[in-house]
Amino acid sequence: MDWLKYAIDYGIIGLLLLMSFVVVSVGVERYLLLKKIRIEDFIDRRSLELELSSKMHLIATIGSSAPYIGLLGTVLGIMLTFYSMGKSGFMDTNKIMVGLALALKVTAVGLLVAIPAVIIYNLLLRKIKVLIMQWEIRDGR
């Protein structure tokens, strides 16, 4: 079961850090696109919406799934702590608390990924809605 500790530390936290990198990368790319896009270049609303909302699903998916991935790591960490307690027959409270604290760190990392992802998603979505409204006002629809 020692492999599980490394899987939690490097696997799940590594996955969450990769997800965080994706959110920031896509968020910056979308922000730069939204700043420079010319709504006058689009003749219909659908093509404008398609261009504006591209890749937004990645940010939304990461923002909604990161807490669950963190929770999975916490559950696995708690299982590992209970397994160690059962195998040794007795553990002092220090080892139990350290094991549980280490398990909870994965949930914290999941939340640290999810919260900025949701904020970035909402800010970009607002900008997209404003651009679509500007196009509709300009086009008279």
DSSP file (Angstrom, degrees, kcal/mol; ACC not computed):
  #  RESIDUE AA STRUCTURE BP1 BP2  ACC     N-H-->O    O-->H-N    N-H-->O    O-->H-N    TCO  KAPPA ALPHA  PHI   PSI    X-CA   Y-CA   Z-CA
    1    1 A M    >>        0   0    0      0, 0.0     3,-0.9     0, 0.0     4,-0.8   0.000 360.0 360.0 360.0  -4.6    0.0    0.0    0.0
    2    2 A D  H >>  +     0   0    0      1,-0.2     4,-1.3     2,-0.2     3,-0.6   0.839 360.0  64.2 -64.5 -30.1    3.0    2.3    0.0
    3    3 A W  H 3> S+     0   0    0      1,-0.2     4,-2.4     2,-0.2    -1,-0.2   0.812  93.6  62.7 -60.8 -29.1    2.5    2.8   -3.7
    4    4 A L  H <> S+     0   0    0     -3,-0.9     4,-2.4     1,-0.2    -1,-0.2   0.877  97.9  54.9 -66.1 -36.7   -0.8    4.5   -2.9
    5    5 A K  H <X S+     0   0    0     -4,-0.8     4,-2.6    -3,-0.6    -1,-0.2   0.923 111.9  43.4 -61.7 -43.4    0.9    7.2   -0.9
    6    6 A Y  H  X>S+     0   0    0     -4,-1.3     4,-2.9     2,-0.2     5,-0.9   0.859 111.0  54.9 -70.4 -34.9    3.1    8.1   -3.9
    7    7 A A  I  X>S+     0   0    0     -4,-2.4     5,-1.8     3,-0.2     4,-0.7   0.889 112.5  44.0 -64.0 -38.2    0.1    7.8   -6.3
    8    8 A I  I  <>S+     0   0    0     -4,-2.4     5,-1.5     3,-0.2    -2,-0.2   0.951 118.9  42.0 -69.6 -50.1   -1.8   10.3   -4.1
    9    9 A D  I  <5S+     0   0    0     -4,-2.6    -2,-0.2    -5,-0.2    -3,-0.2   0.944 132.8  18.2 -65.6 -49.4    1.2   12.7   -3.8
   10   10 A Y  I  X5S+     0   0    0     -4,-2.9     4,-0.7    -5,-0.2    -3,-0.2   0.842 128.7  44.6 -95.1 -36.3    2.5   12.6   -7.3
   11   11 A G  I  X<S+     0   0    0     -5,-0.9     4,-2.2    -4,-0.7    -3,-0.2   0.985 121.8  29.4 -73.8 -60.1   -0.4   11.3   -9.3
   12   12 A I  I  ><S+     0   0    0     -5,-1.8     4,-2.4     2,-0.2     5,-0.2   0.927 125.4  44.6 -72.7 -45.0   -3.4   13.1   -8.1
   13   13 A I  H  ><S+     0   0    0     -5,-1.5     4,-2.3     2,-0.2    -1,-0.2   0.893 114.0  52.0 -66.4 -36.9   -1.7   16.3   -7.1
   14   14 A G  H  X S+     0   0    0     -4,-0.7     4,-2.2     2,-0.2    -2,-0.2   0.906 109.3  49.6 -62.6 -41.7    0.3   16.2  -10.3
   15   15 A L  H  X S+     0   0    0     -4,-2.2     4,-2.4     2,-0.2    -2,-0.2   0.911 110.8  49.9 -62.5 -42.7   -2.9   15.9  -12.3
   16   16 A L  H  X S+     0   0    0     -4,-2.4     4,-2.1     2,-0.2    -2,-0.2   0.885 110.1  50.0 -64.7 -38.7   -4.5   18.8  -10.4
   17   17 A L  H  X S+     0   0    0     -4,-2.3     4,-2.1     2,-0.2    -1,-0.2   0.888 110.3  50.5 -67.0 -38.2   -1.4   20.9  -11.1
   18   18 A L  H  X S+     0   0    0     -4,-2.2     4,-2.2     2,-0.2    -2,-0.2   0.910 109.7  50.8 -63.2 -42.3   -1.6   20.0  -14.8
   19   19 A M  H  X S+     0   0    0     -4,-2.4     4,-2.4     1,-0.2    -2,-0.2   0.893 108.5  52.2 -62.0 -39.6   -5.3   21.0  -14.8
   20   20 A S  H  X S+     0   0    0     -4,-2.1     4,-2.3     1,-0.2    -1,-0.2   0.908 108.3  50.6 -63.0 -42.0   -4.4   24.3  -13.2
   21   21 A F  H  X S+     0   0    0     -4,-2.1     4,-2.6     1,-0.2    -2,-0.2   0.900 109.9  50.4 -61.8 -41.5   -1.9   24.9  -15.9
   22   22 A V  H  X S+     0   0    0     -4,-2.2     4,-3.0     2,-0.2     5,-0.3   0.922 109.8  50.5 -63.2 -44.1   -4.5   24.2  -18.6
   23   23 A V  H  X S+     0   0    0     -4,-2.4     4,-2.7     1,-0.2    -2,-0.2   0.936 113.5  44.3 -60.2 -47.3   -7.0   26.6  -17.0
   24   24 A V  H  X S+     0   0    0     -4,-2.3     4,-2.5     2,-0.2     5,-0.2   0.925 115.4  48.2 -65.2 -43.8   -4.5   29.4  -16.9
   25   25 A S  H  X S+     0   0    0     -4,-2.6     4,-2.3    -5,-0.2    -2,-0.2   0.947 116.5  41.3 -62.2 -49.7   -3.2   28.8  -20.4
   26   26 A V  H  X S+     0   0    0     -4,-3.0     4,-2.9     1,-0.2     5,-0.2   0.894 114.3  53.9 -66.5 -39.2   -6.7   28.6  -21.9
   27   27 A G  H  X S+     0   0    0     -4,-2.7     4,-2.4    -5,-0.3    -2,-0.2   0.917 110.9  44.8 -61.7 -44.2   -7.9   31.5  -19.8
   28   28 A V  H  X S+     0   0    0     -4,-2.5     4,-2.5     2,-0.2     5,-0.2   0.919 114.1  49.9 -65.8 -43.5   -5.1   33.7  -21.0
   29   29 A E  H  X S+     0   0    0     -4,-2.3     4,-2.1    -5,-0.2    -2,-0.2   0.925 113.4  45.6 -61.5 -44.7   -5.5   32.7  -24.6
   30   30 A R  H  X S+     0   0    0     -4,-2.9     4,-2.8     2,-0.2    -1,-0.2   0.900 111.8  52.2 -65.6 -41.3   -9.3   33.3  -24.5
   31   31 A Y  H  X S+     0   0    0     -4,-2.4     4,-1.8    -5,-0.2    -2,-0.2   0.926 110.5  47.5 -61.1 -45.8   -8.8   36.7  -22.8
   32   32 A L  H  X S+     0   0    0     -4,-2.5     4,-1.6     1,-0.2    -1,-0.2   0.892 112.9  49.2 -64.3 -38.7   -6.3   37.8  -25.4
   33   33 A L  H  X S+     0   0    0     -4,-2.1     4,-1.6    -5,-0.2    -2,-0.2   0.926 109.9  50.7 -64.8 -43.8   -8.7   36.7  -28.2
   34   34 A L  H  < S+     0   0    0     -4,-2.8    -1,-0.2     1,-0.2    -2,-0.2   0.818 109.0  53.1 -65.2 -30.0  -11.6   38.5  -26.6
   35   35 A K  H  < S+     0   0    0     -4,-1.8    -1,-0.2    -5,-0.2    -2,-0.2   0.873 118.0  33.9 -71.1 -36.5   -9.6   41.7  -26.4
   36   36 A K  H  < S+     0   0    0     -4,-1.6    -2,-0.2    -5,-0.1    -1,-0.2   0.540  87.6 116.6-100.6  -5.9   -8.6   41.7  -30.0
   37   37 A I     <  -     0   0    0     -4,-1.6     2,-0.7    -5,-0.1     3,-0.1  -0.343  54.7-144.7 -67.8 142.6  -11.7   40.2  -31.7
   38   38 A R    >   -     0   0    0      1,-0.1     3,-1.5    -2,-0.0     4,-0.2  -0.926   6.6-163.8-110.0 111.0  -13.5   42.5  -34.1
   39   39 A I  G >  S+     0   0    0     -2,-0.7     3,-1.4     1,-0.3    -1,-0.1   0.726  85.5  70.8 -68.2 -19.1  -17.3   41.8  -34.0
   40   40 A E  G 3  S+     0   0    0      1,-0.2    -1,-0.3    -3,-0.1    -3,-0.0   0.736  86.7  67.0 -67.1 -21.3  -17.7   43.7  -37.3
   41   41 A D  G <  S+     0   0    0     -3,-1.5     2,-0.5     2,-0.0    -1,-0.2   0.562  86.8  82.4 -76.8  -7.7  -16.0   40.8  -39.0
   42   42 A F    <   -     0   0    0     -3,-1.4     3,-0.1    -4,-0.2     0, 0.0  -0.847  54.2-171.1-106.2 131.6  -18.9   38.4  -38.2
   43   43 A I  S    S+     0   0    0     -2,-0.5     2,-0.3     1,-0.1    -1,-0.1   0.689  72.9  34.2 -93.8 -19.7  -22.0   38.3  -40.4
   44   44 A D  S  > S-     0   0    0      1,-0.1     4,-1.5     0, 0.0    -1,-0.1  -0.967  74.5-124.7-136.7 157.8  -24.1   36.1  -38.2
   45   45 A R  H  > S+     0   0    0     -2,-0.3     4,-3.1     1,-0.2     5,-0.2   0.855 105.2  59.9 -65.3 -38.0  -24.5   35.5  -34.5
   46   46 A R  H  > S+     0   0    0      1,-0.2     4,-2.6     2,-0.2    -1,-0.2   0.913 105.5  46.7 -61.8 -44.3  -23.8   31.8  -34.6
   47   47 A S  H  > S+     0   0    0      2,-0.2     4,-2.0     1,-0.2    -1,-0.2   0.882 113.6  49.8 -66.6 -36.1  -20.3   32.2  -36.1
   48   48 A L  H  X S+     0   0    0     -4,-1.5     4,-2.7     2,-0.2    -2,-0.2   0.946 112.5  46.5 -64.1 -48.4  -19.5   34.9  -33.5
   49   49 A E  H  X S+     0   0    0     -4,-3.1     4,-2.6     1,-0.2    -2,-0.2   0.897 110.9  53.0 -60.5 -41.1  -20.7   32.7  -30.6
   50   50 A L  H  X S+     0   0    0     -4,-2.6     4,-0.6    -5,-0.2    -1,-0.2   0.915 112.5  44.0 -61.4 -44.0  -18.8   29.7  -31.9
   51   51 A E  H >< S+     0   0    0     -4,-2.0     3,-0.5     1,-0.2    -2,-0.2   0.911 116.3  46.5 -67.6 -43.0  -15.6   31.7  -32.1
   52   52 A L  H 3< S+     0   0    0     -4,-2.7    -2,-0.2     1,-0.2    -1,-0.2   0.873 114.8  44.6 -69.4 -37.6  -16.1   33.3  -28.7
   53   53 A S  H >< S+     0   0    0     -4,-2.6     3,-1.7    -5,-0.2     4,-0.4   0.429  79.8 128.8 -92.6   2.0  -17.0   30.2  -26.8
   54   54 A S  T << S+     0   0    0     -4,-0.6    -3,-0.0    -3,-0.5    -4,-0.0  -0.340  81.3   5.2 -58.8 135.3  -14.4   27.9  -28.2
   55   55 A K  T >> S+     0   0    0      1,-0.1     4,-0.9     3,-0.0     3,-0.8   0.380  93.7 114.9  71.5  -0.7  -12.4   26.1  -25.5
   56   56 A M  H <>  +     0   0    0     -3,-1.7     4,-2.1     1,-0.2     5,-0.2   0.813  66.7  66.5 -67.1 -27.1  -14.6   27.4  -22.7
   57   57 A H  H 3> S+     0   0    0     -4,-0.4     4,-2.6     1,-0.2    -1,-0.2   0.818  94.4  58.5 -63.3 -30.3  -15.8   23.9  -22.0
   58   58 A L  H <> S+     0   0    0     -3,-0.8     4,-2.3     2,-0.2     5,-0.2   0.934 107.5  45.1 -64.1 -45.3  -12.2   23.0  -20.8
   59   59 A I  H  X S+     0   0    0     -4,-0.9     4,-2.5     1,-0.2    -2,-0.2   0.920 115.1  47.9 -64.4 -43.7  -12.3   25.7  -18.1
   60   60 A A  H  X S+     0   0    0     -4,-2.1     4,-1.8     2,-0.2    -2,-0.2   0.904 112.2  49.3 -65.1 -41.5  -15.8   24.7  -17.0
   61   61 A T  H  X S+     0   0    0     -4,-2.6     4,-2.0     2,-0.2     5,-0.2   0.917 113.8  44.9 -65.1 -43.7  -15.0   21.0  -16.9
   62   62 A I  H  X S+     0   0    0     -4,-2.3     4,-2.2     1,-0.2    -2,-0.2   0.916 111.8  53.0 -66.9 -42.2  -11.8   21.5  -14.9
   63   63 A G  H  < S+     0   0    0     -4,-2.5    -1,-0.2    -5,-0.2    -2,-0.2   0.848 115.7  39.9 -62.4 -33.5  -13.6   23.9  -12.5
   64   64 A S  H  < S+     0   0    0     -4,-1.8     4,-0.3    -5,-0.2    -1,-0.2   0.765 120.8  41.2 -88.5 -24.8  -16.3   21.4  -11.8
   65   65 A S  H  X S+     0   0    0     -4,-2.0     4,-2.0    -5,-0.2     3,-0.3   0.709  93.1  79.3 -97.4 -19.6  -14.2   18.3  -11.6
   66   66 A A  H  X S+     0   0    0     -4,-2.2     4,-2.4     1,-0.2     5,-0.2   0.887  92.3  51.8 -58.1 -42.7  -11.1   19.4   -9.7
   67   67 A P  H  > S+     0   0    0      0, 0.0     4,-2.3     0, 0.0    -1,-0.2   0.880 110.1  50.3 -62.7 -33.8  -12.9   19.3   -6.2
   68   68 A Y  H  > S+     0   0    0     -3,-0.3     4,-2.3    -4,-0.3    -2,-0.2   0.873 109.3  49.8 -71.3 -36.2  -14.0   15.7   -6.9
   69   69 A I  H  X S+     0   0    0     -4,-2.0     4,-1.9     2,-0.2    -1,-0.2   0.906 112.2  48.9 -66.6 -40.4  -10.5   14.7   -7.9
   70   70 A G  H  X S+     0   0    0     -4,-2.4     4,-1.9     2,-0.2    -2,-0.2   0.898 110.2  51.3 -62.7 -40.4   -9.2   16.3   -4.7
   71   71 A L  H  X S+     0   0    0     -4,-2.3     4,-2.7     2,-0.2    -2,-0.2   0.885 106.1  54.8 -64.6 -38.5  -11.9   14.4   -2.8
   72   72 A L  H  X S+     0   0    0     -4,-2.3     4,-2.5     1,-0.2    -1,-0.2   0.924 108.0  49.5 -59.3 -44.2  -10.8   11.2   -4.4
   73   73 A G  H  X S+     0   0    0     -4,-1.9     4,-2.2     1,-0.2    -1,-0.2   0.875 110.6  50.5 -62.4 -37.2   -7.3   11.8   -3.2
   74   74 A T  H  X S+     0   0    0     -4,-1.9     4,-2.6     2,-0.2     5,-0.2   0.926 110.0  49.1 -66.7 -44.6   -8.5   12.5    0.3
   75   75 A V  H  X S+     0   0    0     -4,-2.7     4,-2.6     1,-0.2    -2,-0.2   0.921 112.5  48.2 -61.2 -43.7  -10.6    9.3    0.4
   76   76 A L  H  X S+     0   0    0     -4,-2.5     4,-2.2     1,-0.2    -1,-0.2   0.894 111.6  50.5 -64.2 -38.6   -7.6    7.3   -0.8
   77   77 A G  H  X S+     0   0    0     -4,-2.2     4,-2.1     2,-0.2    -2,-0.2   0.889 111.2  47.4 -65.5 -39.6   -5.4    9.0    1.8
   78   78 A I  H  X S+     0   0    0     -4,-2.6     4,-2.7     2,-0.2     5,-0.2   0.901 110.8  52.2 -68.0 -40.3   -7.9    8.2    4.6
   79   79 A M  H  X S+     0   0    0     -4,-2.6     4,-2.5    -5,-0.2    -2,-0.2   0.915 109.3  50.5 -59.9 -41.4   -8.1    4.6    3.4
   80   80 A L  H  X S+     0   0    0     -4,-2.2     4,-2.4     2,-0.2    -2,-0.2   0.897 109.8  50.0 -63.0 -41.4   -4.3    4.4    3.5
   81   81 A T  H  X S+     0   0    0     -4,-2.1     4,-2.2     2,-0.2    -2,-0.2   0.931 112.9  45.8 -64.0 -45.1   -4.3    5.7    7.1
   82   82 A F  H  X S+     0   0    0     -4,-2.7     4,-2.7     2,-0.2    -2,-0.2   0.875 111.3  53.1 -65.8 -36.8   -6.9    3.2    8.2
   83   83 A Y  H  X S+     0   0    0     -4,-2.5     4,-2.5    -5,-0.2    -1,-0.2   0.931 110.0  47.7 -62.5 -44.6   -5.1    0.4    6.4
   84   84 A S  H  X S+     0   0    0     -4,-2.4     4,-2.0     2,-0.2    -2,-0.2   0.885 111.9  50.5 -63.7 -38.3   -1.9    1.3    8.2
   85   85 A M  H  X S+     0   0    0     -4,-2.2     4,-1.5     1,-0.2    -2,-0.2   0.930 113.3  45.2 -64.6 -44.7   -3.8    1.5   11.5
   86   86 A G  H  < S+     0   0    0     -4,-2.7    -2,-0.2     1,-0.2    -1,-0.2   0.866 112.5  51.0 -67.7 -36.5   -5.3   -1.9   11.0
   87   87 A K  H  < S+     0   0    0     -4,-2.5    -1,-0.2     1,-0.2    -2,-0.2   0.887 115.4  40.4 -69.8 -39.5   -2.1   -3.5    9.8
   88   88 A S  H  < S-     0   0    0     -4,-2.0    -1,-0.2    -5,-0.2    -2,-0.2   0.712  97.5-138.9 -83.5 -19.0   -0.1   -2.3   12.8
   89   89 A G  S  < S+     0   0    0     -4,-1.5     2,-0.3    -5,-0.2    -3,-0.1   0.053  80.2  36.3  86.4 -28.8   -2.9   -3.0   15.3
   90   90 A F        -     0   0    0     -6,-0.2     2,-0.4     2,-0.0    -4,-0.0  -0.969  61.8-180.0-156.1 138.2   -2.1    0.2   17.1
   91   91 A M        -     0   0    0     -2,-0.3     2,-0.1    -5,-0.0    -6,-0.0  -0.997  29.6-118.0-137.2 144.5   -1.1    3.6   16.1
   92   92 A D    >>  -     0   0    0     -2,-0.4     4,-1.6     1,-0.1     3,-0.5  -0.442  33.4-110.2 -75.8 159.4   -0.4    6.7   18.2
   93   93 A T  H 3> S+     0   0    0      1,-0.2     4,-2.8     2,-0.2     5,-0.2   0.775 113.7  66.3 -64.0 -26.0   -2.6    9.7   17.6
   94   94 A N  H 3> S+     0   0    0      1,-0.2     4,-2.4     2,-0.2    -1,-0.2   0.948 103.8  43.7 -58.4 -49.2    0.3   11.6   16.1
   95   95 A K  H <> S+     0   0    0     -3,-0.5     4,-2.2     2,-0.2    -1,-0.2   0.869 113.8  51.4 -66.4 -36.1    0.6    9.2   13.1
   96   96 A I  H  X S+     0   0    0     -4,-1.6     4,-2.4     2,-0.2    -2,-0.2   0.951 112.4  44.9 -65.1 -48.5   -3.2    9.2   12.7
   97   97 A M  H  X S+     0   0    0     -4,-2.8     4,-2.5     1,-0.2    -2,-0.2   0.883 113.2  50.2 -65.9 -38.5   -3.5   13.0   12.6
   98   98 A V  H  X S+     0   0    0     -4,-2.4     4,-2.4    -5,-0.2    -1,-0.2   0.919 111.4  49.7 -64.7 -42.6   -0.5   13.4   10.3
   99   99 A G  H  X S+     0   0    0     -4,-2.2     4,-1.6    -5,-0.2    -2,-0.2   0.907 113.4  45.2 -62.2 -42.7   -2.0   10.8    7.9
  100  100 A L  H  X S+     0   0    0     -4,-2.4     4,-2.2     2,-0.2    -2,-0.2   0.886 112.2  51.6 -69.8 -38.5   -5.4   12.5    7.9
  101  101 A A  H  X S+     0   0    0     -4,-2.5     4,-1.1     1,-0.2    -2,-0.2   0.909 109.9  49.4 -64.2 -41.2   -3.8   16.0    7.4
  102  102 A L  H  X S+     0   0    0     -4,-2.4     4,-0.5     1,-0.2    -1,-0.2   0.859 110.0  52.1 -65.8 -34.1   -1.8   14.7    4.5
  103  103 A A  H >X S+     0   0    0     -4,-1.6     3,-1.0     1,-0.2     4,-0.6   0.898 106.9  52.6 -67.2 -39.6   -5.0   13.2    3.0
  104  104 A L  H 3X S+     0   0    0     -4,-2.2     4,-1.9     1,-0.2     3,-0.2   0.711  92.2  74.2 -71.1 -19.7   -6.8   16.5    3.3
  105  105 A K  H 3X S+     0   0    0     -4,-1.1     4,-2.2     1,-0.2    -1,-0.2   0.831  90.5  58.4 -63.5 -29.0   -4.1   18.4    1.5
  106  106 A V  H <X S+     0   0    0     -3,-1.0     4,-2.3    -4,-0.5    -1,-0.2   0.890 104.6  49.4 -69.1 -37.8   -5.3   16.8   -1.8
  107  107 A T  H  X S+     0   0    0     -4,-0.6     4,-2.3    -3,-0.2    -1,-0.2   0.911 109.6  52.7 -64.1 -41.0   -8.8   18.3   -1.3
  108  108 A A  H  X S+     0   0    0     -4,-1.9     4,-2.2     1,-0.2    -2,-0.2   0.908 109.4  48.1 -61.2 -41.8   -7.2   21.7   -0.6
  109  109 A V  H  X S+     0   0    0     -4,-2.2     4,-1.3     2,-0.2    -1,-0.2   0.907 109.4  53.9 -65.6 -40.5   -5.2   21.5   -3.8
  110  110 A G  H  X S+     0   0    0     -4,-2.3     4,-2.4     1,-0.2     3,-0.2   0.901 110.7  46.0 -59.0 -41.3   -8.4   20.5   -5.7
  111  111 A L  H  X S+     0   0    0     -4,-2.3     4,-2.6     1,-0.2    -1,-0.2   0.863 107.4  57.4 -69.8 -35.5  -10.2   23.6   -4.3
  112  112 A L  H  < S+     0   0    0     -4,-2.2    -1,-0.2     1,-0.2    -2,-0.2   0.752 112.9  41.8 -67.0 -22.7   -7.2   25.8   -5.2
  113  113 A V  H  X S+     0   0    0     -4,-1.3     4,-1.4    -3,-0.2    -2,-0.2   0.871 116.6  47.1 -84.5 -43.4   -7.6   24.6   -8.8
  114  114 A A  H  X S+     0   0    0     -4,-2.4     4,-2.6     2,-0.2     5,-0.2   0.899 105.0  56.5 -70.1 -43.3  -11.4   24.8   -8.9
  115  115 A I  H  X S+     0   0    0     -4,-2.6     4,-2.1     1,-0.2    -1,-0.2   0.942 111.4  41.1 -61.5 -51.2  -11.9   28.3   -7.4
  116  116 A P  H  > S+     0   0    0      0, 0.0     4,-3.1     0, 0.0    -1,-0.2   0.877 113.4  56.2 -63.5 -33.2   -9.7   30.2   -9.9
  117  117 A A  H  X S+     0   0    0     -4,-1.4     4,-2.5     2,-0.2    -2,-0.2   0.923 109.0  45.4 -62.8 -43.1  -11.1   28.1  -12.7
  118  118 A V  H  X S+     0   0    0     -4,-2.6     4,-2.5     2,-0.2    -1,-0.2   0.894 114.1  49.4 -67.3 -39.4  -14.7   29.0  -11.9
  119  119 A I  H  X S+     0   0    0     -4,-2.1     4,-2.4    -5,-0.2     5,-0.2   0.942 112.6  46.7 -64.2 -47.4  -13.7   32.7  -11.5
  120  120 A I  H  X S+     0   0    0     -4,-3.1     4,-2.5     1,-0.2     5,-0.2   0.920 112.6  51.0 -60.4 -44.0  -11.9   32.7  -14.8
  121  121 A Y  H  X S+     0   0    0     -4,-2.5     4,-2.7    -5,-0.2    -2,-0.2   0.932 111.5  46.6 -59.4 -47.5  -14.8   31.0  -16.5
  122  122 A N  H  X S+     0   0    0     -4,-2.5     4,-2.1     2,-0.2    -1,-0.2   0.888 112.5  49.6 -65.8 -39.3  -17.3   33.5  -15.2
  123  123 A L  H  X S+     0   0    0     -4,-2.4     4,-1.9     2,-0.2    -1,-0.2   0.923 114.4  44.5 -65.1 -43.5  -15.2   36.5  -16.1
  124  124 A L  H  X S+     0   0    0     -4,-2.5     4,-2.4    -5,-0.2    -2,-0.2   0.897 111.3  53.7 -67.3 -39.4  -14.7   35.2  -19.7
  125  125 A L  H  X S+     0   0    0     -4,-2.7     4,-2.3    -5,-0.2    -1,-0.2   0.893 107.5  51.1 -62.7 -39.3  -18.4   34.3  -20.0
  126  126 A R  H  X S+     0   0    0     -4,-2.1     4,-2.2     2,-0.2    -1,-0.2   0.924 110.1  49.1 -62.1 -44.7  -19.4   37.8  -19.0
  127  127 A K  H  X S+     0   0    0     -4,-1.9     4,-2.3     1,-0.2    -2,-0.2   0.887 110.1  51.9 -63.0 -38.8  -17.1   39.3  -21.6
  128  128 A I  H  X S+     0   0    0     -4,-2.4     4,-2.3     2,-0.2    -1,-0.2   0.922 109.3  49.4 -62.9 -44.4  -18.5   36.9  -24.2
  129  129 A K  H  X S+     0   0    0     -4,-2.3     4,-2.4     1,-0.2    -2,-0.2   0.889 110.1  51.2 -63.5 -39.0  -22.0   38.0  -23.4
  130  130 A V  H  X S+     0   0    0     -4,-2.2     4,-2.6     2,-0.2    -1,-0.2   0.925 110.2  48.9 -63.8 -44.6  -21.1   41.6  -23.7
  131  131 A L  H  X S+     0   0    0     -4,-2.3     4,-2.1     2,-0.2    -2,-0.2   0.895 111.3  49.6 -63.8 -39.6  -19.5   41.1  -27.1
  132  132 A I  H  X S+     0   0    0     -4,-2.3     4,-2.4     2,-0.2    -1,-0.2   0.910 111.3  49.3 -65.9 -41.0  -22.6   39.2  -28.3
  133  133 A M  H  X S+     0   0    0     -4,-2.4     4,-2.6     2,-0.2    -2,-0.2   0.909 109.8  51.5 -62.9 -41.4  -24.8   42.0  -27.1
  134  134 A Q  H  X S+     0   0    0     -4,-2.6     4,-2.4     1,-0.2    -1,-0.2   0.895 110.1  49.5 -61.8 -39.5  -22.6   44.6  -28.8
  135  135 A W  H  X S+     0   0    0     -4,-2.1     4,-2.5     2,-0.2    -1,-0.2   0.913 111.5  48.9 -64.9 -41.8  -22.9   42.6  -32.0
  136  136 A E  H  X>S+     0   0    0     -4,-2.4     5,-2.2     2,-0.2     4,-1.1   0.894 112.6  47.5 -65.7 -39.7  -26.7   42.4  -31.7
  137  137 A I  H  <5S+     0   0    0     -4,-2.6     3,-0.3     2,-0.2    -2,-0.2   0.927 114.7  46.5 -65.6 -44.5  -27.0   46.2  -31.0
  138  138 A R  H  <5S+     0   0    0     -4,-2.4    -2,-0.2     1,-0.2    -1,-0.2   0.883 116.6  44.0 -64.4 -39.0  -24.7   47.0  -33.9
  139  139 A D  H  <5S-     0   0    0     -4,-2.5    -1,-0.2    -5,-0.2    -2,-0.2   0.594 109.9-122.5 -85.7 -11.4  -26.6   44.6  -36.2
  140  140 A G  T  <5       0   0    0     -4,-1.1    -3,-0.2    -3,-0.3    -4,-0.1   0.787 360.0 360.0  78.8  28.8  -30.0   45.8  -35.1
  141  141 A R      <       0   0    0     -5,-2.2    -4,-0.2    -6,-0.2    -5,-0.1   0.415 360.0 360.0-108.9 360.0  -31.3   42.4  -33.9
